[in-house]
Amino acid sequence: MTEPQDLTPRAGKVLRYVCARTKQGNPYTAPEACCNKIKWSDLPHSKMQAVTTLKGLANLGLVEKVKHGYTATAAGMELIALADKERRWMKAPSIEVTNVRRK
């Protein structure tokens, strides 16, 4: 079984997002929905990065491909529950990273 420490921060946060949408009753999560344009964010910045991350999670059996996107599997939900207990991928970056002064 995959452990939370086996995933990168990007993969962990994408998995958490897909699991949250699955819990809310959404039938799938499109790769475009996982993208974030904030420079310091661990989330994918492009559709290609999102697709690569989701394919990696699918290869581990944590998400599965459906018609229009991806949905979380039971193994993915269990891994996120374990990561939540460890508070993994929840800490925000420092102020120096998020509020860079312009010169």
C-alpha distances in whole Angstrom, upper triangle without the diagonal:
4,6,10,12,10,12,16,18,19,16,15,18,18,15,17,20,19,17,21,23,21,22,25,26,26,25,24,23,25,25,28,27,24,27,29,32,32,32,30,27,24,24,25,28,29,28,27,24,23,23,21,18,18,17,15,13,14,13,9,10,10,14,16,20,22,26,27,24,20,19,15,13,12,8,10,13,10,9,13,14,12,14,17,17,17,19,17,19,22,25,27,29,32,35,36,34,34,38,39,43,45,47
4,7,8,6,8,12,14,15,12,11,15,15,13,15,18,17,16,19,21,20,21,24,25,25,24,22,22,23,22,25,24,21,24,26,29,29,28,26,24,20,20,21,25,26,25,24,21,20,20,18,15,15,15,12,10,12,11,7,9,9,12,15,19,22,25,26,22,19,17,14,13,13,9,9,12,10,8,11,13,11,11,15,16,15,17,14,16,19,21,24,25,29,32,33,30,31,34,35,39,41,44
4,5,5,7,11,13,15,12,11,14,15,13,14,17,17,16,19,21,20,21,24,25,25,25,24,23,25,23,26,25,22,24,25,28,27,27,25,22,19,20,21,25,26,26,25,22,21,21,20,16,17,18,14,12,15,14,11,12,11,15,18,21,24,28,28,24,20,19,16,15,14,10,10,12,10,7,10,11,8,8,12,13,11,14,11,13,16,19,21,23,26,29,30,28,28,32,33,37,39,42
4,5,6,9,9,12,10,7,11,13,11,11,15,15,14,16,19,19,19,22,24,24,24,22,21,23,21,24,22,19,21,22,25,24,24,21,19,16,16,19,22,24,24,23,20,19,20,19,15,16,17,14,12,15,15,12,14,11,14,18,21,24,27,27,23,20,18,15,15,15,12,10,12,10,6,8,10,7,6,10,11,9,10,8,9,12,15,18,19,22,26,27,24,25,29,30,34,36,39
4,5,8,9,12,11,9,12,14,13,14,17,18,18,20,22,22,23,26,27,27,28,25,24,25,23,25,24,21,22,23,25,24,24,21,19,15,17,19,22,24,25,24,20,20,21,19,16,17,18,15,14,17,17,14,16,14,17,21,23,27,30,29,25,22,21,19,19,18,15,14,15,14,10,11,13,11,9,12,13,10,12,8,10,13,15,18,18,21,25,25,23,24,28,29,33,35,37
4,7,10,12,10,9,13,14,13,14,18,18,18,20,22,22,23,26,27,27,27,24,23,24,22,24,24,20,22,23,25,25,24,22,19,16,17,18,22,23,23,22,19,18,19,16,14,15,16,12,11,14,13,11,13,12,15,19,21,24,28,27,24,20,20,17,17,18,14,13,15,14,11,12,15,13,11,15,16,14,15,12,12,16,18,20,20,23,27,27,25,26,29,30,34,36,38
4,6,8,6,6,9,10,10,12,14,15,15,17,19,20,21,23,25,24,24,21,19,20,18,21,20,16,18,19,22,21,21,18,16,12,13,14,18,19,19,18,15,15,16,14,10,12,13,10,9,13,12,10,13,11,13,17,19,22,25,24,21,18,18,15,16,17,14,12,14,14,10,11,14,13,10,14,16,14,14,10,10,14,16,18,18,21,25,25,22,23,27,28,31,33,36
4,5,5,6,9,10,10,12,14,15,16,18,20,21,22,24,26,25,25,22,20,20,17,19,19,15,16,16,19,18,17,15,13,9,11,12,15,17,18,17,13,13,15,13,10,12,14,11,11,14,14,13,16,14,15,19,20,23,26,25,21,19,19,17,18,20,17,14,17,17,13,13,16,15,12,15,17,15,14,11,9,13,14,15,15,19,22,22,19,20,24,24,28,29,32
4,6,5,6,9,10,10,12,14,15,16,18,20,21,23,25,23,24,22,19,19,17,18,17,13,14,14,16,15,15,12,10,6,8,11,14,16,17,17,13,13,16,14,11,13,15,13,12,16,17,15,17,15,16,20,21,24,26,25,21,19,19,17,19,20,18,15,16,17,13,12,15,15,11,13,16,14,12,9,6,10,11,12,12,16,19,19,16,17,20,21,25,27,30
4,5,5,6,9,10,11,12,14,15,17,18,20,21,23,21,22,19,16,16,13,15,14,10,11,11,14,13,13,12,9,5,5,7,10,13,13,13,10,9,12,11,8,10,13,11,11,14,16,15,17,14,15,18,19,21,23,21,18,16,17,16,18,20,18,15,16,18,15,13,17,17,14,15,18,17,15,12,9,12,13,13,14,17,20,20,17,17,20,21,25,26,29
4,6,5,6,9,10,11,12,14,15,16,18,20,21,20,20,17,14,15,13,15,14,11,12,14,16,17,17,15,12,9,8,9,13,14,14,14,10,9,11,10,6,8,10,8,7,11,12,11,13,10,11,14,16,19,21,20,16,14,14,13,15,17,14,11,14,15,12,11,15,15,12,14,17,16,15,12,10,13,15,16,17,20,23,24,20,20,24,25,29,30,33
4,5,5,6,9,10,10,12,14,15,16,18,20,19,20,18,15,17,15,17,15,12,14,15,18,17,18,16,13,9,9,11,15,17,17,17,14,12,14,13,10,10,13,11,9,13,14,12,13,10,12,15,17,20,23,21,18,15,14,12,14,15,13,10,11,12,9,8,12,11,9,11,14,13,11,8,7,10,13,14,16,19,22,23,20,20,24,25,29,31,34
4,5,5,6,9,10,10,12,14,15,17,19,18,19,16,14,15,13,14,13,9,11,11,15,14,15,14,10,8,7,10,13,15,15,16,13,11,14,14,10,11,14,13,11,14,17,15,16,13,13,16,18,20,22,20,17,14,14,13,15,17,15,12,13,14,12,9,13,13,10,11,15,14,12,9,7,9,11,12,14,18,20,21,18,17,21,23,27,28,31
4,5,5,6,9,10,11,12,14,15,17,15,16,13,10,11,10,11,10,6,9,11,14,15,16,15,12,9,7,8,12,13,12,13,11,8,11,11,8,8,11,11,9,12,14,14,14,11,10,13,14,16,19,17,13,11,11,11,13,16,15,11,12,15,12,11,14,15,13,14,17,17,15,13,10,12,15,15,17,21,23,24,21,20,23,25,28,30,33
4,5,5,6,8,10,10,12,14,16,14,15,13,10,13,12,14,12,10,13,14,18,18,20,19,15,12,10,12,15,16,15,16,14,11,12,13,9,8,11,11,8,10,13,11,11,8,8,11,13,15,18,17,13,10,9,8,10,12,11,7,9,11,9,7,11,12,11,12,15,15,14,12,11,13,16,17,19,23,25,27,23,23,26,28,32,33,36
4,6,5,6,9,10,10,12,14,14,15,14,12,14,14,15,13,10,13,14,18,18,20,18,14,12,11,13,17,18,17,19,16,13,15,16,12,12,15,14,11,14,16,15,14,11,11,14,16,18,20,19,15,13,11,9,12,13,12,9,8,11,9,6,9,11,9,9,13,13,12,10,9,10,14,15,18,21,24,25,22,21,25,27,31,32,36
4,5,5,6,9,10,11,13,11,13,11,9,11,11,12,9,7,11,12,16,16,18,17,14,12,10,12,15,16,15,17,15,12,14,15,12,11,15,15,12,14,18,17,16,12,11,14,15,16,18,16,13,11,10,9,13,15,15,11,11,14,13,10,13,15,13,13,16,17,15,14,12,12,15,16,18,22,24,26,22,21,24,26,30,31,35
4,5,5,6,9,10,11,9,10,8,6,9,10,12,9,8,12,14,18,19,21,21,17,15,12,13,16,16,15,17,15,11,13,14,12,9,13,14,11,12,15,14,13,10,8,10,12,13,15,13,10,8,6,6,10,12,13,9,9,13,12,10,13,16,14,14,18,19,17,16,14,15,19,20,22,25,27,29,26,24,28,30,33,34,38
4,5,5,6,9,10,10,11,10,9,13,13,16,13,12,15,17,21,22,24,23,19,17,15,16,19,20,19,20,18,15,16,17,14,12,15,15,12,13,16,15,13,9,9,11,13,14,17,16,13,10,7,5,8,9,10,7,6,10,10,8,10,13,12,12,15,17,16,15,14,15,19,20,23,26,28,30,27,26,29,31,35,37,40
4,5,5,6,9,9,11,11,10,13,14,16,12,12,15,16,20,21,23,22,18,17,15,17,20,20,19,22,20,16,18,20,17,15,18,18,15,16,20,18,17,13,12,15,16,16,19,17,15,12,10,9,12,13,14,11,9,12,13,10,11,14,13,12,16,17,16,15,14,14,18,19,22,25,27,29,26,25,28,30,34,35,39
4,5,5,7,6,8,8,7,11,12,14,10,11,14,16,20,21,24,23,19,18,16,17,19,19,18,20,19,15,17,19,17,14,17,19,16,16,20,19,17,14,12,14,14,14,16,14,12,10,8,9,12,14,15,12,11,15,15,13,14,18,17,16,19,21,19,19,17,17,21,21,24,27,29,31,28,26,29,31,35,36,39
4,5,5,5,7,7,8,12,14,16,13,13,17,19,23,24,27,26,22,21,18,19,22,22,20,22,21,17,18,20,17,14,17,18,15,15,19,18,15,12,10,11,13,12,15,14,12,9,6,6,9,11,13,11,9,13,14,12,14,17,17,16,19,21,20,20,19,19,23,24,27,30,32,34,31,29,32,35,38,39,43
4,5,7,9,11,11,15,17,19,16,16,19,21,25,25,28,27,23,22,20,21,24,24,23,25,24,20,21,23,20,17,20,21,18,18,21,20,17,14,13,15,16,16,18,17,15,13,10,9,11,11,14,12,9,12,14,12,12,16,16,15,18,20,19,19,19,19,22,23,27,30,32,34,31,30,33,35,39,40,44
4,6,9,11,11,15,17,18,15,16,19,20,24,25,28,27,23,23,20,22,24,24,23,25,24,20,22,24,21,19,22,23,20,20,24,23,20,17,16,17,18,17,18,17,16,14,12,12,14,15,17,15,13,16,17,15,15,19,19,17,20,23,21,21,20,20,23,24,27,30,32,34,31,29,32,35,38,39,43
4,6,9,11,14,17,18,15,17,20,22,26,27,30,30,26,25,22,23,25,25,23,25,25,21,21,24,22,19,22,23,20,20,23,23,20,17,15,15,16,14,16,15,14,13,10,11,13,14,17,16,14,17,19,17,17,21,21,20,23,25,24,24,23,23,26,27,30,34,35,37,34,32,35,38,41,42,45
4,6,7,10,14,15,12,14,17,20,23,25,28,28,24,23,20,20,22,22,20,22,22,18,18,21,20,17,19,21,18,18,22,22,19,17,14,14,14,12,13,12,11,10,8,10,13,15,18,16,14,18,19,17,19,22,22,21,24,26,25,24,23,23,26,27,29,33,34,36,33,31,34,36,39,40,43
4,7,10,13,15,13,15,18,21,25,27,29,29,26,24,21,21,23,22,19,21,22,18,17,20,19,16,18,20,17,16,20,20,17,16,12,11,11,9,10,9,9,8,7,10,12,14,17,15,15,18,20,18,20,23,23,23,26,28,26,26,24,25,29,29,31,35,36,38,35,33,36,38,41,42,46
4,6,10,12,10,12,15,18,22,24,26,26,23,21,18,18,20,19,16,18,18,14,14,17,16,12,14,17,15,13,17,18,16,14,10,9,9,7,8,7,5,5,5,8,11,14,16,14,14,18,19,17,20,22,22,22,25,26,25,24,22,23,27,27,29,33,34,36,32,31,34,35,39,39,43
4,6,8,7,8,11,14,18,20,22,23,19,18,14,14,16,15,12,15,15,11,11,14,13,10,13,15,13,13,17,17,16,13,10,10,10,9,10,8,5,5,6,9,13,16,17,14,15,18,18,16,19,22,20,21,24,25,23,22,20,21,24,24,26,29,31,32,29,27,30,32,35,36,39
4,5,5,7,10,13,16,19,21,22,19,18,14,13,14,12,9,12,13,9,9,13,12,10,12,15,14,14,17,18,17,16,12,12,10,10,10,6,4,6,9,12,15,19,20,17,18,21,21,19,22,24,23,23,27,27,26,24,21,23,25,25,26,30,31,32,29,27,30,31,34,34,37
4,5,6,7,11,14,17,18,19,16,15,11,9,11,9,6,8,9,5,6,9,9,7,10,13,12,13,16,17,17,15,12,12,11,12,12,9,7,8,11,13,16,20,20,17,18,21,20,19,22,24,22,23,26,26,25,22,20,21,24,23,24,28,29,30,26,25,28,29,32,32,35
4,5,6,9,11,15,16,18,15,15,11,9,9,8,5,9,10,7,8,12,12,11,14,16,16,16,19,21,21,19,16,16,14,15,15,11,9,11,14,16,20,23,23,20,21,24,23,21,24,26,24,24,28,28,26,24,21,22,24,23,23,27,28,28,25,23,26,27,30,29,33
4,6,8,11,14,17,18,14,14,10,10,11,10,9,12,12,9,11,14,13,12,15,17,16,17,20,21,20,18,15,16,15,15,15,12,10,11,12,14,18,21,22,18,19,22,21,19,22,24,22,22,25,26,23,22,19,19,22,21,22,25,26,27,24,22,25,26,29,29,33
4,7,10,12,14,15,11,11,7,7,8,9,8,11,9,6,9,11,10,9,13,14,13,15,18,18,18,16,14,15,15,16,17,14,11,11,12,13,17,20,20,16,17,20,18,16,20,21,19,19,23,23,20,18,15,16,19,18,19,22,24,25,21,20,23,24,27,28,31
4,7,9,11,13,10,10,6,5,5,6,7,10,8,7,10,12,11,12,15,16,16,17,20,21,21,19,17,18,18,19,19,16,14,14,16,17,21,23,23,19,21,23,22,19,23,24,21,22,25,25,22,20,17,18,19,18,18,21,22,23,19,18,20,21,24,25,28
4,6,8,10,7,9,6,6,5,8,10,12,11,10,13,15,14,15,18,19,18,21,23,23,24,21,20,22,21,22,23,20,17,17,19,20,23,26,25,21,22,25,23,20,23,25,22,22,25,24,21,19,16,16,17,15,15,18,19,19,16,14,17,18,21,21,24
4,6,9,8,10,9,8,5,8,11,13,12,12,16,17,16,18,21,21,21,24,26,26,27,25,23,25,24,25,26,22,20,21,23,24,27,29,29,25,26,29,26,24,27,28,25,25,28,27,24,22,18,19,19,16,16,18,18,18,15,13,15,16,18,18,21
4,6,5,9,9,10,8,11,14,16,14,14,18,19,17,19,22,22,22,25,27,27,28,26,25,27,27,28,29,25,23,23,24,25,28,30,29,26,26,28,26,23,26,27,24,23,27,25,22,20,16,16,16,13,12,14,14,14,11,9,11,12,15,16,19
4,6,9,9,10,8,11,15,16,14,15,19,19,17,20,23,22,23,26,27,27,29,26,26,28,28,30,30,27,25,25,26,26,30,32,30,27,28,30,27,25,28,28,24,25,28,26,23,21,17,17,17,14,12,14,14,13,10,9,11,11,14,14,17
4,7,9,10,10,14,17,18,15,16,19,19,17,20,23,22,22,25,27,26,28,25,25,28,28,30,31,28,25,25,26,26,29,30,29,25,26,28,25,22,25,25,22,22,25,23,20,18,14,14,13,10,8,10,11,11,7,7,10,10,14,15,18
4,5,8,8,12,15,16,13,13,17,17,15,17,20,19,19,22,24,23,25,22,22,24,25,27,28,25,22,21,22,22,25,27,25,22,23,24,22,19,22,22,19,19,22,20,17,15,11,12,12,9,9,12,13,13,10,9,12,13,17,18,21
4,7,9,12,14,15,11,11,15,14,11,14,17,16,16,19,20,20,21,19,19,22,22,25,26,24,20,19,20,20,22,24,22,19,20,22,19,17,20,20,16,17,20,18,16,13,9,11,12,10,10,13,15,16,12,12,16,16,20,22,24
4,6,9,11,12,9,8,12,12,10,12,15,14,14,17,19,19,20,17,17,19,19,21,23,20,17,16,17,17,20,22,21,17,19,21,18,16,19,20,17,17,21,20,17,15,11,13,14,13,13,16,18,19,15,14,18,19,22,23,26
4,6,7,8,5,5,9,9,8,10,13,13,14,16,18,18,20,18,16,18,18,20,21,19,16,15,17,18,21,23,22,19,20,23,20,18,22,23,20,21,24,23,21,18,14,16,17,16,16,19,21,21,17,17,20,20,23,24,27
4,7,8,7,8,11,12,11,13,16,16,17,19,21,22,23,21,20,21,21,22,23,20,17,18,20,21,24,27,26,22,24,26,24,22,25,26,23,24,27,26,24,21,17,19,19,18,17,20,21,20,17,16,18,19,22,22,24
4,5,5,6,9,10,11,12,14,16,17,18,20,22,23,21,19,20,19,20,21,17,15,16,19,21,24,27,26,23,25,27,25,23,27,28,25,26,30,29,26,24,20,22,23,21,21,24,24,24,20,20,22,22,25,24,27
4,5,5,6,9,10,10,12,14,15,16,18,20,21,19,17,17,16,17,17,14,12,13,17,19,22,25,24,21,23,26,24,23,26,28,25,26,30,29,27,24,21,23,25,23,23,27,27,27,24,23,25,26,29,28,31
4,5,5,6,9,10,11,12,14,15,16,19,20,19,17,17,16,18,18,16,13,14,18,19,22,25,24,21,24,26,24,23,27,28,26,27,31,29,28,25,22,24,26,25,24,27,29,28,24,24,27,27,30,29,32
4,6,5,6,9,10,11,12,14,15,17,19,17,16,17,16,19,19,17,14,15,17,18,21,24,23,19,22,24,22,21,24,25,22,24,27,26,24,21,18,21,22,21,21,24,26,25,21,21,24,24,27,27,30
4,5,5,6,9,10,11,12,14,16,16,15,13,14,13,15,17,14,11,11,14,15,18,21,20,17,19,22,19,18,22,23,20,22,25,25,23,20,17,19,21,21,21,24,26,26,22,22,25,25,29,29,32
4,5,5,6,9,10,10,12,14,15,14,12,12,11,13,14,12,9,10,13,15,17,20,20,17,19,22,20,20,23,24,22,24,27,27,25,22,20,22,24,24,24,28,30,30,26,25,29,29,32,32,35
4,6,5,6,9,10,11,13,14,14,13,13,13,16,17,16,13,12,15,16,18,21,19,17,20,22,19,19,23,24,22,24,27,26,25,21,19,22,24,24,24,27,29,29,25,25,29,29,32,32,35
4,5,5,6,9,10,11,13,11,11,12,12,16,18,16,13,11,13,13,15,18,17,14,17,19,16,16,20,20,18,20,23,22,21,18,16,19,21,21,21,25,27,27,23,23,27,27,31,31,34
4,5,5,6,9,10,10,9,7,9,9,12,14,13,9,8,10,10,12,16,15,12,15,17,15,15,19,19,18,20,23,22,22,19,17,20,22,23,23,27,29,30,26,26,29,30,33,34,37
4,5,5,6,9,10,10,8,9,8,12,14,14,11,9,12,12,13,17,15,13,17,19,17,17,21,21,20,22,25,25,24,21,20,23,25,26,26,30,32,32,29,29,32,33,36,37,39
4,5,5,7,9,9,9,10,11,15,18,17,14,12,13,13,14,16,14,12,16,17,15,16,19,19,18,21,23,22,22,19,18,21,23,24,25,28,31,31,27,28,31,32,35,36,39
4,5,5,6,5,6,8,10,14,17,16,13,10,11,9,10,13,11,9,12,14,12,12,16,16,15,18,20,20,20,17,16,19,22,23,24,28,30,31,27,27,31,32,36,37,39
4,5,5,6,5,5,7,11,14,14,11,8,9,9,9,12,11,10,13,15,13,15,18,18,18,20,23,23,23,20,19,22,25,26,28,31,34,34,31,31,34,35,39,40,42
4,5,8,8,9,10,14,17,18,15,12,13,12,12,14,12,12,15,16,15,17,20,20,19,22,24,24,24,21,21,24,27,28,29,32,35,35,32,32,36,37,40,41,44
4,6,8,10,12,16,19,20,16,13,13,12,10,12,9,9,13,13,11,14,17,16,16,19,21,20,21,19,19,22,25,26,27,31,34,34,31,31,35,36,40,41,44
4,6,7,10,13,17,18,15,11,11,9,7,9,7,7,11,12,11,13,16,16,16,19,21,21,22,20,20,23,26,28,29,33,35,36,33,33,37,38,42,43,46
4,7,10,13,17,17,14,10,9,6,5,8,6,4,8,9,8,10,12,13,13,16,18,18,19,17,17,19,22,24,26,30,32,33,30,30,34,35,39,40,43
4,7,9,13,13,10,6,5,4,5,9,8,6,9,12,11,12,15,16,16,17,20,21,21,19,18,20,24,25,27,30,33,34,31,30,34,35,39,40,43
4,6,10,11,9,5,5,6,7,10,11,10,12,15,15,15,18,19,19,21,24,25,24,22,22,24,27,28,30,34,36,37,34,33,36,38,41,42,45
4,7,8,6,5,7,9,10,14,14,13,15,18,18,18,21,23,22,24,27,28,27,25,24,26,29,30,31,35,37,38,34,33,37,38,41,42,45
4,6,5,5,7,10,11,15,16,15,17,20,20,20,23,25,25,26,29,30,29,27,26,28,31,32,33,37,39,40,36,35,38,40,43,43,46
4,6,8,10,14,15,19,20,19,20,23,24,23,26,28,28,29,32,33,32,30,29,30,33,34,35,39,40,41,38,36,39,41,44,44,47
4,7,10,13,16,19,21,19,20,23,24,23,25,28,27,28,31,32,31,29,27,28,31,31,33,36,37,38,35,33,36,37,40,40,44
4,7,11,13,17,18,15,17,20,20,19,22,24,23,24,28,28,27,25,23,25,28,28,29,33,34,35,32,30,34,35,38,38,41
4,7,10,13,14,12,13,17,16,16,19,21,20,21,24,25,24,22,21,22,26,26,28,32,33,34,31,30,33,34,38,38,42
4,7,10,12,9,10,14,14,14,16,18,18,19,22,23,22,21,20,21,25,26,28,32,34,35,32,30,34,36,39,40,43
4,7,8,6,7,10,11,10,12,15,15,16,19,20,20,18,18,19,23,24,26,30,32,34,31,30,33,35,39,40,43
4,5,5,6,9,10,11,12,14,15,17,19,20,21,19,19,21,25,27,29,33,35,37,33,33,36,38,42,43,46
4,5,5,6,9,10,11,12,14,15,17,19,20,19,20,21,25,27,30,33,36,38,35,34,38,39,43,45,48
4,5,5,6,9,10,11,12,14,16,17,18,17,18,20,23,26,28,32,34,36,33,33,36,38,42,44,47
4,5,5,6,9,10,10,12,14,15,16,14,15,17,20,23,25,28,31,33,30,29,33,35,38,40,43
4,5,5,6,9,10,10,13,14,15,14,15,16,20,22,25,28,31,33,30,29,33,35,39,41,44
4,5,5,6,9,10,11,13,14,14,15,17,20,23,26,29,32,34,31,31,34,36,40,42,45
4,5,5,6,9,10,11,12,11,12,14,18,20,23,26,29,31,28,28,32,33,37,39,42
4,5,5,6,9,10,10,9,10,11,15,18,20,24,26,28,26,25,29,31,35,37,40
4,5,5,6,9,10,10,12,13,16,19,22,25,28,30,28,27,31,33,37,39,42
4,5,5,7,9,9,12,13,16,19,22,25,28,30,28,27,31,33,37,39,42
4,5,5,6,5,8,9,12,15,18,21,24,26,24,24,27,29,33,35,38
4,5,5,6,8,8,11,15,18,20,23,26,24,23,26,29,32,35,38
4,5,8,11,11,13,17,20,22,25,27,26,25,29,31,35,38,41
4,5,9,9,11,15,17,20,23,25,23,24,27,29,33,35,38
4,7,6,8,11,14,17,20,22,20,20,24,26,29,32,35
4,5,8,11,13,16,19,21,19,19,23,25,28,31,34
4,6,8,10,14,17,18,16,16,20,22,25,28,31
4,6,10,13,15,18,16,15,18,21,24,27,30
4,7,9,12,14,13,13,16,18,22,25,27
4,7,9,11,10,9,12,15,18,21,24
4,7,8,6,7,10,12,15,18,21
4,5,5,6,9,10,13,17,19
4,5,5,6,8,10,14,17
4,6,6,6,9,12,14
4,6,6,10,12,15
4,6,10,12,15
4,6,9,12
4,6,9
4,6
4
